[in-house]
């Protein structure tokens, strides 16, 4: 499958124009790519970490005053 064939197939499947697909930079997966986990964020864990840092900063400020 050529890059042009791939762009057309993705455009057909998504309803986007071929030009848009070309700008997005779709490409064939190589043998080493495998099934990778999606990039996700655990927002609860992110919030917990951020709040913990803020609590430490508040304690430091209170101790120096």
N, C-alpha and C positions, 0 to 999 in steps of 0.2 A: 504494500500500500504506500503510495507516495504521500508527501505532505499535503498536496492539493486534494487528493482523495480523502485524507483524514479530515481536513478542514471542511470539505463539503458534507461529509457524513455527520460531523459534529453539528454543523449549521442546520442540517436537515432534522437532526434529533432534538435540538434545542429551540429551533425557530428563530435563531439569530441569523444575521447576514454572514456570508463567508468573510467579508471584510472585518467584521467584528471578531470573528473567531481567529482570524490571522493576527489581529492586534493582541488578543489574549494569549497567544503563544502556545496553543496546544501542540503536543508532540507525542510520538509513540513511547510507550513505557519500554525500558530495556529489561533485560533478564535479571539484573541486580536490584531493580526497584521493588519487586515482590509486593506483598500486601502490607502496606504500611498503615499504622494506626492514623486516624485523622487527627489533625491539629485541633485540640479542644482546650477549653479553659474551664476549670472547676471554679465558678465564681464564688461559691461559698468558701472554699479554701483560700482564694485570693483575698476576699474580704477579711477573713480571720487573720491572715498574715499582715495585712495592712493595718488592722485595728491593733494588733499586738505591737507593731512598731510604734504606732501613735501613743499607746499606753506607756511604753518605755520612755519615749521622749518627754511625755508629761511628767513622769516620775523624776527624770533627771532635772527638768526645769524647776520642779517644786523643791528638790533637794538643794539646789544652788541658790535659791532665793532667801 
